[in-house]
Amino acid sequence: MTTVLAILAVWYCARQISVEQGPFEVFSRFRNWYFEKRAKYDWSMQFMECPACTALIIAVPFAFF
């Protein structure tokens, strides 16, 4: 049961970061800031655009807990 909840939490966080605007447009501001700091075709920006790829990055801290 804990594993299922962790998977759903990672997916929800990844979707919020890569697609949704969030409360007070926090996530869209973060994406815009990150886009300005990084090149458009940087590999890390490509990870930020895809929820599944973002979930891979976010899953690392969840794996330790």
CHARMM internal coordinates of N, CA and C (Angstrom, degrees):
IC EDIT
DIST 1 N 1 CA 1.4413
DIST 1 CA 1 C 1.5280
ANGL 1 N 1 CA 1 C 111.48
DIST 1 C 2 N 1.3260
ANGL 1 CA 1 C 2 N 116.64
DIHE 1 N 1 CA 1 C 2 N -39.17
DIST 2 N 2 CA 1.4598
ANGL 1 C 2 N 2 CA 121.05
DIHE 1 CA 1 C 2 N 2 CA 179.38
DIST 2 CA 2 C 1.5171
ANGL 2 N 2 CA 2 C 110.78
DIHE 1 C 2 N 2 CA 2 C -64.40
DIST 2 C 3 N 1.3028
ANGL 2 CA 2 C 3 N 116.52
DIHE 2 N 2 CA 2 C 3 N -38.49
DIST 3 N 3 CA 1.4641
ANGL 2 C 3 N 3 CA 120.35
DIHE 2 CA 2 C 3 N 3 CA 179.54
DIST 3 CA 3 C 1.5205
ANGL 3 N 3 CA 3 C 111.06
DIHE 2 C 3 N 3 CA 3 C -64.01
DIST 3 C 4 N 1.3064
ANGL 3 CA 3 C 4 N 116.65
DIHE 3 N 3 CA 3 C 4 N -42.12
DIST 4 N 4 CA 1.4677
ANGL 3 C 4 N 4 CA 120.67
DIHE 3 CA 3 C 4 N 4 CA 179.68
DIST 4 CA 4 C 1.5220
ANGL 4 N 4 CA 4 C 110.32
DIHE 3 C 4 N 4 CA 4 C -63.60
DIST 4 C 5 N 1.3211
ANGL 4 CA 4 C 5 N 117.61
DIHE 4 N 4 CA 4 C 5 N -42.57
DIST 5 N 5 CA 1.4566
ANGL 4 C 5 N 5 CA 121.07
DIHE 4 CA 4 C 5 N 5 CA 178.43
DIST 5 CA 5 C 1.5285
ANGL 5 N 5 CA 5 C 111.35
DIHE 4 C 5 N 5 CA 5 C -64.98
DIST 5 C 6 N 1.3188
ANGL 5 CA 5 C 6 N 117.60
DIHE 5 N 5 CA 5 C 6 N -38.61
DIST 6 N 6 CA 1.4661
ANGL 5 C 6 N 6 CA 120.62
DIHE 5 CA 5 C 6 N 6 CA 177.86
DIST 6 CA 6 C 1.5201
ANGL 6 N 6 CA 6 C 110.70
DIHE 5 C 6 N 6 CA 6 C -65.88
DIST 6 C 7 N 1.3263
ANGL 6 CA 6 C 7 N 117.66
DIHE 6 N 6 CA 6 C 7 N -40.33
DIST 7 N 7 CA 1.4635
ANGL 6 C 7 N 7 CA 121.07
DIHE 6 CA 6 C 7 N 7 CA 178.65
DIST 7 CA 7 C 1.5260
ANGL 7 N 7 CA 7 C 110.36
DIHE 6 C 7 N 7 CA 7 C -63.76
DIST 7 C 8 N 1.3138
ANGL 7 CA 7 C 8 N 116.94
DIHE 7 N 7 CA 7 C 8 N -44.29
DIST 8 N 8 CA 1.4637
ANGL 7 C 8 N 8 CA 120.36
DIHE 7 CA 7 C 8 N 8 CA 179.27
DIST 8 CA 8 C 1.5298
ANGL 8 N 8 CA 8 C 111.69
DIHE 7 C 8 N 8 CA 8 C -66.52
DIST 8 C 9 N 1.3208
ANGL 8 CA 8 C 9 N 117.51
DIHE 8 N 8 CA 8 C 9 N -36.76
DIST 9 N 9 CA 1.4574
ANGL 8 C 9 N 9 CA 120.68
DIHE 8 CA 8 C 9 N 9 CA 178.64
DIST 9 CA 9 C 1.5288
ANGL 9 N 9 CA 9 C 111.09
DIHE 8 C 9 N 9 CA 9 C -66.56
DIST 9 C 10 N 1.3217
ANGL 9 CA 9 C 10 N 116.80
DIHE 9 N 9 CA 9 C 10 N -41.67
DIST 10 N 10 CA 1.4637
ANGL 9 C 10 N 10 CA 120.62
DIHE 9 CA 9 C 10 N 10 CA 177.95
DIST 10 CA 10 C 1.5203
ANGL 10 N 10 CA 10 C 110.30
DIHE 9 C 10 N 10 CA 10 C -64.59
DIST 10 C 11 N 1.3147
ANGL 10 CA 10 C 11 N 117.22
DIHE 10 N 10 CA 10 C 11 N -43.84
DIST 11 N 11 CA 1.4689
ANGL 10 C 11 N 11 CA 120.04
DIHE 10 CA 10 C 11 N 11 CA 179.95
DIST 11 CA 11 C 1.5291
ANGL 11 N 11 CA 11 C 111.27
DIHE 10 C 11 N 11 CA 11 C -63.58
DIST 11 C 12 N 1.3286
ANGL 11 CA 11 C 12 N 116.90
DIHE 11 N 11 CA 11 C 12 N -41.25
DIST 12 N 12 CA 1.4642
ANGL 11 C 12 N 12 CA 120.87
DIHE 11 CA 11 C 12 N 12 CA 179.76
DIST 12 CA 12 C 1.5359
ANGL 12 N 12 CA 12 C 110.79
DIHE 11 C 12 N 12 CA 12 C -64.62
DIST 12 C 13 N 1.3166
ANGL 12 CA 12 C 13 N 117.04
DIHE 12 N 12 CA 12 C 13 N -45.09
DIST 13 N 13 CA 1.4723
ANGL 12 C 13 N 13 CA 120.35
DIHE 12 CA 12 C 13 N 13 CA 178.60
DIST 13 CA 13 C 1.5241
ANGL 13 N 13 CA 13 C 110.94
DIHE 12 C 13 N 13 CA 13 C -63.04
DIST 13 C 14 N 1.3093
ANGL 13 CA 13 C 14 N 117.02
DIHE 13 N 13 CA 13 C 14 N -42.44
DIST 14 N 14 CA 1.4656
ANGL 13 C 14 N 14 CA 120.48
DIHE 13 CA 13 C 14 N 14 CA -179.79
DIST 14 CA 14 C 1.5209
ANGL 14 N 14 CA 14 C 110.92
DIHE 13 C 14 N 14 CA 14 C -65.14
DIST 14 C 15 N 1.2960
ANGL 14 CA 14 C 15 N 117.28
DIHE 14 N 14 CA 14 C 15 N -40.16
DIST 15 N 15 CA 1.4707
ANGL 14 C 15 N 15 CA 120.42
DIHE 14 CA 14 C 15 N 15 CA 178.55
DIST 15 CA 15 C 1.5189
ANGL 15 N 15 CA 15 C 111.11
DIHE 14 C 15 N 15 CA 15 C -66.49
DIST 15 C 16 N 1.3195
ANGL 15 CA 15 C 16 N 116.82
DIHE 15 N 15 CA 15 C 16 N -39.93
DIST 16 N 16 CA 1.4610
ANGL 15 C 16 N 16 CA 120.23
DIHE 15 CA 15 C 16 N 16 CA 178.13
DIST 16 CA 16 C 1.5279
ANGL 16 N 16 CA 16 C 110.69
DIHE 15 C 16 N 16 CA 16 C -62.55
DIST 16 C 17 N 1.3111
ANGL 16 CA 16 C 17 N 117.27
DIHE 16 N 16 CA 16 C 17 N -44.16
DIST 17 N 17 CA 1.4658
ANGL 16 C 17 N 17 CA 120.73
DIHE 16 CA 16 C 17 N 17 CA -177.08
DIST 17 CA 17 C 1.5152
ANGL 17 N 17 CA 17 C 111.70
DIHE 16 C 17 N 17 CA 17 C -69.56
DIST 17 C 18 N 1.3179
ANGL 17 CA 17 C 18 N 117.86
DIHE 17 N 17 CA 17 C 18 N -40.15
DIST 18 N 18 CA 1.4674
ANGL 17 C 18 N 18 CA 119.11
DIHE 17 CA 17 C 18 N 18 CA -171.83
DIST 18 CA 18 C 1.5195
ANGL 18 N 18 CA 18 C 114.54
DIHE 17 C 18 N 18 CA 18 C -92.53
DIST 18 C 19 N 1.3428
ANGL 18 CA 18 C 19 N 119.84
DIHE 18 N 18 CA 18 C 19 N -22.97
DIST 19 N 19 CA 1.4639
ANGL 18 C 19 N 19 CA 120.43
DIHE 18 CA 18 C 19 N 19 CA -173.01
DIST 19 CA 19 C 1.5284
ANGL 19 N 19 CA 19 C 113.02
DIHE 18 C 19 N 19 CA 19 C -123.30
DIST 19 C 20 N 1.3100
ANGL 19 CA 19 C 20 N 117.81
DIHE 19 N 19 CA 19 C 20 N -48.21
DIST 20 N 20 CA 1.4596
ANGL 19 C 20 N 20 CA 121.86
DIHE 19 CA 19 C 20 N 20 CA -169.99
DIST 20 CA 20 C 1.5272
ANGL 20 N 20 CA 20 C 111.84
DIHE 19 C 20 N 20 CA 20 C -79.08
DIST 20 C 21 N 1.3403
ANGL 20 CA 20 C 21 N 115.80
DIHE 20 N 20 CA 20 C 21 N 163.09
DIST 21 N 21 CA 1.4562
ANGL 20 C 21 N 21 CA 120.73
DIHE 20 CA 20 C 21 N 21 CA 177.53
DIST 21 CA 21 C 1.5214
ANGL 21 N 21 CA 21 C 111.50
DIHE 20 C 21 N 21 CA 21 C -85.88
DIST 21 C 22 N 1.3108
ANGL 21 CA 21 C 22 N 116.71
DIHE 21 N 21 CA 21 C 22 N -35.85
DIST 22 N 22 CA 1.4472
ANGL 21 C 22 N 22 CA 120.50
DIHE 21 CA 21 C 22 N 22 CA 178.78
DIST 22 CA 22 C 1.5164
ANGL 22 N 22 CA 22 C 112.11
DIHE 21 C 22 N 22 CA 22 C 83.91
DIST 22 C 23 N 1.3270
ANGL 22 CA 22 C 23 N 116.26
DIHE 22 N 22 CA 22 C 23 N 173.36
DIST 23 N 23 CA 1.4587
ANGL 22 C 23 N 23 CA 119.60
DIHE 22 CA 22 C 23 N 23 CA 177.93
DIST 23 CA 23 C 1.5266
ANGL 23 N 23 CA 23 C 110.47
DIHE 22 C 23 N 23 CA 23 C -69.27
DIST 23 C 24 N 1.3045
ANGL 23 CA 23 C 24 N 115.60
DIHE 23 N 23 CA 23 C 24 N 134.01
DIST 24 N 24 CA 1.4645
ANGL 23 C 24 N 24 CA 122.37
DIHE 23 CA 23 C 24 N 24 CA -177.26
DIST 24 CA 24 C 1.5241
ANGL 24 N 24 CA 24 C 112.13
DIHE 23 C 24 N 24 CA 24 C 57.09
DIST 24 C 25 N 1.3173
ANGL 24 CA 24 C 25 N 116.51
DIHE 24 N 24 CA 24 C 25 N 26.25
DIST 25 N 25 CA 1.4673
ANGL 24 C 25 N 25 CA 124.19
DIHE 24 CA 24 C 25 N 25 CA 179.41
DIST 25 CA 25 C 1.5319
ANGL 25 N 25 CA 25 C 112.47
DIHE 24 C 25 N 25 CA 25 C 55.01
DIST 25 C 26 N 1.3052
ANGL 25 CA 25 C 26 N 116.81
DIHE 25 N 25 CA 25 C 26 N 38.17
DIST 26 N 26 CA 1.4644
ANGL 25 C 26 N 26 CA 121.81
DIHE 25 CA 25 C 26 N 26 CA -178.36
DIST 26 CA 26 C 1.5223
ANGL 26 N 26 CA 26 C 111.35
DIHE 25 C 26 N 26 CA 26 C -64.62
DIST 26 C 27 N 1.3200
ANGL 26 CA 26 C 27 N 116.95
DIHE 26 N 26 CA 26 C 27 N -45.73
DIST 27 N 27 CA 1.4610
ANGL 26 C 27 N 27 CA 120.11
DIHE 26 CA 26 C 27 N 27 CA -175.87
DIST 27 CA 27 C 1.5169
ANGL 27 N 27 CA 27 C 111.91
DIHE 26 C 27 N 27 CA 27 C -72.89
DIST 27 C 28 N 1.3224
ANGL 27 CA 27 C 28 N 117.46
DIHE 27 N 27 CA 27 C 28 N -36.06
DIST 28 N 28 CA 1.4617
ANGL 27 C 28 N 28 CA 119.18
DIHE 27 CA 27 C 28 N 28 CA 177.42
DIST 28 CA 28 C 1.5281
ANGL 28 N 28 CA 28 C 110.60
DIHE 27 C 28 N 28 CA 28 C -68.69
DIST 28 C 29 N 1.3325
ANGL 28 CA 28 C 29 N 117.34
DIHE 28 N 28 CA 28 C 29 N -36.53
DIST 29 N 29 CA 1.4719
ANGL 28 C 29 N 29 CA 119.93
DIHE 28 CA 28 C 29 N 29 CA 175.02
DIST 29 CA 29 C 1.5158
ANGL 29 N 29 CA 29 C 110.96
DIHE 28 C 29 N 29 CA 29 C -64.80
DIST 29 C 30 N 1.3414
ANGL 29 CA 29 C 30 N 116.58
DIHE 29 N 29 CA 29 C 30 N -40.44
DIST 30 N 30 CA 1.4667
ANGL 29 C 30 N 30 CA 120.04
DIHE 29 CA 29 C 30 N 30 CA 177.87
DIST 30 CA 30 C 1.5234
ANGL 30 N 30 CA 30 C 111.19
DIHE 29 C 30 N 30 CA 30 C -62.88
DIST 30 C 31 N 1.3335
ANGL 30 CA 30 C 31 N 116.85
DIHE 30 N 30 CA 30 C 31 N -42.81
DIST 31 N 31 CA 1.4647
ANGL 30 C 31 N 31 CA 120.06
DIHE 30 CA 30 C 31 N 31 CA 178.77
DIST 31 CA 31 C 1.5239
ANGL 31 N 31 CA 31 C 110.91
DIHE 30 C 31 N 31 CA 31 C -64.24
DIST 31 C 32 N 1.3325
ANGL 31 CA 31 C 32 N 117.25
DIHE 31 N 31 CA 31 C 32 N -42.18
DIST 32 N 32 CA 1.4620
ANGL 31 C 32 N 32 CA 120.01
DIHE 31 CA 31 C 32 N 32 CA 178.62
DIST 32 CA 32 C 1.5243
ANGL 32 N 32 CA 32 C 111.86
DIHE 31 C 32 N 32 CA 32 C -64.50
DIST 32 C 33 N 1.3317
ANGL 32 CA 32 C 33 N 116.77
DIHE 32 N 32 CA 32 C 33 N -42.01
DIST 33 N 33 CA 1.4643
ANGL 32 C 33 N 33 CA 120.57
DIHE 32 CA 32 C 33 N 33 CA 177.13
DIST 33 CA 33 C 1.5321
ANGL 33 N 33 CA 33 C 110.55
DIHE 32 C 33 N 33 CA 33 C -62.94
DIST 33 C 34 N 1.3182
ANGL 33 CA 33 C 34 N 115.63
DIHE 33 N 33 CA 33 C 34 N -44.41
DIST 34 N 34 CA 1.4634
ANGL 33 C 34 N 34 CA 120.06
DIHE 33 CA 33 C 34 N 34 CA -179.67
DIST 34 CA 34 C 1.5190
ANGL 34 N 34 CA 34 C 110.88
DIHE 33 C 34 N 34 CA 34 C -65.58
DIST 34 C 35 N 1.3289
ANGL 34 CA 34 C 35 N 116.82
DIHE 34 N 34 CA 34 C 35 N -37.41
DIST 35 N 35 CA 1.4568
ANGL 34 C 35 N 35 CA 121.36
DIHE 34 CA 34 C 35 N 35 CA 178.86
DIST 35 CA 35 C 1.5246
ANGL 35 N 35 CA 35 C 110.90
DIHE 34 C 35 N 35 CA 35 C -65.60
DIST 35 C 36 N 1.3339
ANGL 35 CA 35 C 36 N 117.77
DIHE 35 N 35 CA 35 C 36 N -37.38
DIST 36 N 36 CA 1.4572
ANGL 35 C 36 N 36 CA 121.11
DIHE 35 CA 35 C 36 N 36 CA 178.45
DIST 36 CA 36 C 1.5194
ANGL 36 N 36 CA 36 C 111.70
DIHE 35 C 36 N 36 CA 36 C -70.40
DIST 36 C 37 N 1.3260
ANGL 36 CA 36 C 37 N 117.20
DIHE 36 N 36 CA 36 C 37 N -35.56
DIST 37 N 37 CA 1.4690
ANGL 36 C 37 N 37 CA 120.77
DIHE 36 CA 36 C 37 N 37 CA -178.67
DIST 37 CA 37 C 1.5225
ANGL 37 N 37 CA 37 C 112.06
DIHE 36 C 37 N 37 CA 37 C -75.75
DIST 37 C 38 N 1.3196
ANGL 37 CA 37 C 38 N 116.76
DIHE 37 N 37 CA 37 C 38 N -32.80
DIST 38 N 38 CA 1.4572
ANGL 37 C 38 N 38 CA 120.95
DIHE 37 CA 37 C 38 N 38 CA -178.08
DIST 38 CA 38 C 1.5179
ANGL 38 N 38 CA 38 C 110.14
DIHE 37 C 38 N 38 CA 38 C -104.32
DIST 38 C 39 N 1.3008
ANGL 38 CA 38 C 39 N 115.30
DIHE 38 N 38 CA 38 C 39 N 159.10
DIST 39 N 39 CA 1.4631
ANGL 38 C 39 N 39 CA 119.26
DIHE 38 CA 38 C 39 N 39 CA 175.14
DIST 39 CA 39 C 1.5274
ANGL 39 N 39 CA 39 C 109.39
DIHE 38 C 39 N 39 CA 39 C -70.37
DIST 39 C 40 N 1.3050
ANGL 39 CA 39 C 40 N 116.62
DIHE 39 N 39 CA 39 C 40 N 155.51
DIST 40 N 40 CA 1.4627
ANGL 39 C 40 N 40 CA 120.59
DIHE 39 CA 39 C 40 N 40 CA -177.02
DIST 40 CA 40 C 1.5231
ANGL 40 N 40 CA 40 C 111.62
DIHE 39 C 40 N 40 CA 40 C -63.27
DIST 40 C 41 N 1.3017
ANGL 40 CA 40 C 41 N 116.94
DIHE 40 N 40 CA 40 C 41 N -34.18
DIST 41 N 41 CA 1.4624
ANGL 40 C 41 N 41 CA 120.31
DIHE 40 CA 40 C 41 N 41 CA -176.19
DIST 41 CA 41 C 1.5302
ANGL 41 N 41 CA 41 C 112.28
DIHE 40 C 41 N 41 CA 41 C -104.86
DIST 41 C 42 N 1.2998
ANGL 41 CA 41 C 42 N 116.16
DIHE 41 N 41 CA 41 C 42 N 21.79
DIST 42 N 42 CA 1.4513
ANGL 41 C 42 N 42 CA 120.61
DIHE 41 CA 41 C 42 N 42 CA 176.31
DIST 42 CA 42 C 1.5283
ANGL 42 N 42 CA 42 C 109.06
DIHE 41 C 42 N 42 CA 42 C -70.52
DIST 42 C 43 N 1.3143
ANGL 42 CA 42 C 43 N 117.25
DIHE 42 N 42 CA 42 C 43 N 148.21
DIST 43 N 43 CA 1.4655
ANGL 42 C 43 N 43 CA 120.34
DIHE 42 CA 42 C 43 N 43 CA -176.33
DIST 43 CA 43 C 1.5195
ANGL 43 N 43 CA 43 C 111.19
DIHE 42 C 43 N 43 CA 43 C -65.14
DIST 43 C 44 N 1.3366
ANGL 43 CA 43 C 44 N 118.08
DIHE 43 N 43 CA 43 C 44 N -32.35
DIST 44 N 44 CA 1.4617
ANGL 43 C 44 N 44 CA 119.37
DIHE 43 CA 43 C 44 N 44 CA -179.18
DIST 44 CA 44 C 1.5265
ANGL 44 N 44 CA 44 C 111.79
DIHE 43 C 44 N 44 CA 44 C -71.57
DIST 44 C 45 N 1.3334
ANGL 44 CA 44 C 45 N 117.55
DIHE 44 N 44 CA 44 C 45 N -30.25
DIST 45 N 45 CA 1.4628
ANGL 44 C 45 N 45 CA 119.51
DIHE 44 CA 44 C 45 N 45 CA 177.06
DIST 45 CA 45 C 1.5246
ANGL 45 N 45 CA 45 C 110.72
DIHE 44 C 45 N 45 CA 45 C -70.54
DIST 45 C 46 N 1.3261
ANGL 45 CA 45 C 46 N 116.89
DIHE 45 N 45 CA 45 C 46 N -32.78
DIST 46 N 46 CA 1.4565
ANGL 45 C 46 N 46 CA 119.60
DIHE 45 CA 45 C 46 N 46 CA 176.18
DIST 46 CA 46 C 1.5225
ANGL 46 N 46 CA 46 C 110.63
DIHE 45 C 46 N 46 CA 46 C -66.14
DIST 46 C 47 N 1.3308
ANGL 46 CA 46 C 47 N 117.36
DIHE 46 N 46 CA 46 C 47 N -33.07
DIST 47 N 47 CA 1.4564
ANGL 46 C 47 N 47 CA 120.21
DIHE 46 CA 46 C 47 N 47 CA 175.75
DIST 47 CA 47 C 1.5187
ANGL 47 N 47 CA 47 C 111.22
DIHE 46 C 47 N 47 CA 47 C -68.40
DIST 47 C 48 N 1.3315
ANGL 47 CA 47 C 48 N 117.75
DIHE 47 N 47 CA 47 C 48 N -33.30
DIST 48 N 48 CA 1.4609
ANGL 47 C 48 N 48 CA 121.28
DIHE 47 CA 47 C 48 N 48 CA -178.33
DIST 48 CA 48 C 1.5238
ANGL 48 N 48 CA 48 C 112.46
DIHE 47 C 48 N 48 CA 48 C -72.45
DIST 48 C 49 N 1.3059
ANGL 48 CA 48 C 49 N 118.22
DIHE 48 N 48 CA 48 C 49 N -22.50
DIST 49 N 49 CA 1.4570
ANGL 48 C 49 N 49 CA 121.48
DIHE 48 CA 48 C 49 N 49 CA -178.48
DIST 49 CA 49 C 1.5213
ANGL 49 N 49 CA 49 C 113.11
DIHE 48 C 49 N 49 CA 49 C -82.87
DIST 49 C 50 N 1.3062
ANGL 49 CA 49 C 50 N 118.06
DIHE 49 N 49 CA 49 C 50 N -19.88
DIST 50 N 50 CA 1.4687
ANGL 49 C 50 N 50 CA 122.65
DIHE 49 CA 49 C 50 N 50 CA -175.11
DIST 50 CA 50 C 1.5416
ANGL 50 N 50 CA 50 C 109.51
DIHE 49 C 50 N 50 CA 50 C -109.26
DIST 50 C 51 N 1.3321
ANGL 50 CA 50 C 51 N 118.21
DIHE 50 N 50 CA 50 C 51 N 122.33
DIST 51 N 51 CA 1.4731
ANGL 50 C 51 N 51 CA 119.43
DIHE 50 CA 50 C 51 N 51 CA 179.71
DIST 51 CA 51 C 1.5249
ANGL 51 N 51 CA 51 C 113.75
DIHE 50 C 51 N 51 CA 51 C -61.61
DIST 51 C 52 N 1.3126
ANGL 51 CA 51 C 52 N 117.20
DIHE 51 N 51 CA 51 C 52 N -36.20
DIST 52 N 52 CA 1.4711
ANGL 51 C 52 N 52 CA 119.53
DIHE 51 CA 51 C 52 N 52 CA -179.80
DIST 52 CA 52 C 1.5307
ANGL 52 N 52 CA 52 C 110.76
DIHE 51 C 52 N 52 CA 52 C -68.73
DIST 52 C 53 N 1.3111
ANGL 52 CA 52 C 53 N 116.90
DIHE 52 N 52 CA 52 C 53 N -38.27
DIST 53 N 53 CA 1.4690
ANGL 52 C 53 N 53 CA 120.65
DIHE 52 CA 52 C 53 N 53 CA 179.01
DIST 53 CA 53 C 1.5268
ANGL 53 N 53 CA 53 C 110.56
DIHE 52 C 53 N 53 CA 53 C -70.87
DIST 53 C 54 N 1.3142
ANGL 53 CA 53 C 54 N 116.82
DIHE 53 N 53 CA 53 C 54 N -38.89
DIST 54 N 54 CA 1.4619
ANGL 53 C 54 N 54 CA 120.80
DIHE 53 CA 53 C 54 N 54 CA 177.36
DIST 54 CA 54 C 1.5253
ANGL 54 N 54 CA 54 C 110.21
DIHE 53 C 54 N 54 CA 54 C -64.95
DIST 54 C 55 N 1.3215
ANGL 54 CA 54 C 55 N 116.84
DIHE 54 N 54 CA 54 C 55 N -34.72
DIST 55 N 55 CA 1.4618
ANGL 54 C 55 N 55 CA 120.50
DIHE 54 CA 54 C 55 N 55 CA 177.93
DIST 55 CA 55 C 1.5167
ANGL 55 N 55 CA 55 C 111.63
DIHE 54 C 55 N 55 CA 55 C -63.59
DIST 55 C 56 N 1.3206
ANGL 55 CA 55 C 56 N 117.57
DIHE 55 N 55 CA 55 C 56 N -32.49
DIST 56 N 56 CA 1.4671
ANGL 55 C 56 N 56 CA 119.88
DIHE 55 CA 55 C 56 N 56 CA 176.99
DIST 56 CA 56 C 1.5230
ANGL 56 N 56 CA 56 C 111.21
DIHE 55 C 56 N 56 CA 56 C -64.61
DIST 56 C 57 N 1.3145
ANGL 56 CA 56 C 57 N 117.01
DIHE 56 N 56 CA 56 C 57 N -38.23
DIST 57 N 57 CA 1.4606
ANGL 56 C 57 N 57 CA 120.57
DIHE 56 CA 56 C 57 N 57 CA 179.68
DIST 57 CA 57 C 1.5215
ANGL 57 N 57 CA 57 C 110.45
DIHE 56 C 57 N 57 CA 57 C -72.55
DIST 57 C 58 N 1.3142
ANGL 57 CA 57 C 58 N 117.26
DIHE 57 N 57 CA 57 C 58 N -41.35
DIST 58 N 58 CA 1.4540
ANGL 57 C 58 N 58 CA 121.35
DIHE 57 CA 57 C 58 N 58 CA -177.39
DIST 58 CA 58 C 1.5292
ANGL 58 N 58 CA 58 C 111.43
DIHE 57 C 58 N 58 CA 58 C -73.00
DIST 58 C 59 N 1.3076
ANGL 58 CA 58 C 59 N 118.51
DIHE 58 N 58 CA 58 C 59 N -25.29
DIST 59 N 59 CA 1.4680
ANGL 58 C 59 N 59 CA 121.61
DIHE 58 CA 58 C 59 N 59 CA -176.31
DIST 59 CA 59 C 1.5227
ANGL 59 N 59 CA 59 C 113.12
DIHE 58 C 59 N 59 CA 59 C -70.37
DIST 59 C 60 N 1.3103
ANGL 59 CA 59 C 60 N 117.62
DIHE 59 N 59 CA 59 C 60 N -20.86
DIST 60 N 60 CA 1.4710
ANGL 59 C 60 N 60 CA 120.15
DIHE 59 CA 59 C 60 N 60 CA -178.01
DIST 60 CA 60 C 1.5361
ANGL 60 N 60 CA 60 C 111.68
DIHE 59 C 60 N 60 CA 60 C -61.12
DIST 60 C 61 N 1.3501
ANGL 60 CA 60 C 61 N 120.27
DIHE 60 N 60 CA 60 C 61 N -51.17
DIST 61 N 61 CA 1.4766
ANGL 60 C 61 N 61 CA 117.66
DIHE 60 CA 60 C 61 N 61 CA 177.72
DIST 61 CA 61 C 1.5302
ANGL 61 N 61 CA 61 C 112.89
DIHE 60 C 61 N 61 CA 61 C -65.47
DIST 61 C 62 N 1.3352
ANGL 61 CA 61 C 62 N 117.61
DIHE 61 N 61 CA 61 C 62 N -33.03
DIST 62 N 62 CA 1.4654
ANGL 61 C 62 N 62 CA 119.83
DIHE 61 CA 61 C 62 N 62 CA 178.00
DIST 62 CA 62 C 1.5148
ANGL 62 N 62 CA 62 C 111.05
DIHE 61 C 62 N 62 CA 62 C -66.15
DIST 62 C 63 N 1.3095
ANGL 62 CA 62 C 63 N 118.28
DIHE 62 N 62 CA 62 C 63 N -29.68
DIST 63 N 63 CA 1.4638
ANGL 62 C 63 N 63 CA 121.02
DIHE 62 CA 62 C 63 N 63 CA -179.15
DIST 63 CA 63 C 1.5291
ANGL 63 N 63 CA 63 C 111.32
DIHE 62 C 63 N 63 CA 63 C -67.59
DIST 63 C 64 N 1.3184
ANGL 63 CA 63 C 64 N 116.97
DIHE 63 N 63 CA 63 C 64 N -30.84
DIST 64 N 64 CA 1.4621
ANGL 63 C 64 N 64 CA 119.69
DIHE 63 CA 63 C 64 N 64 CA 179.86
DIST 64 CA 64 C 1.5200
ANGL 64 N 64 CA 64 C 112.17
DIHE 63 C 64 N 64 CA 64 C -75.80
DIST 64 C 65 N 1.3209
ANGL 64 CA 64 C 65 N 117.16
DIHE 64 N 64 CA 64 C 65 N -25.83
DIST 65 N 65 CA 1.4543
ANGL 64 C 65 N 65 CA 120.07
DIHE 64 CA 64 C 65 N 65 CA 179.17
DIST 65 CA 65 C 1.4986
ANGL 65 N 65 CA 65 C 109.85
DIHE 64 C 65 N 65 CA 65 C -87.58
END
COOR INIT
IC SEED 1 N 1 CA 1 C
IC BUILD
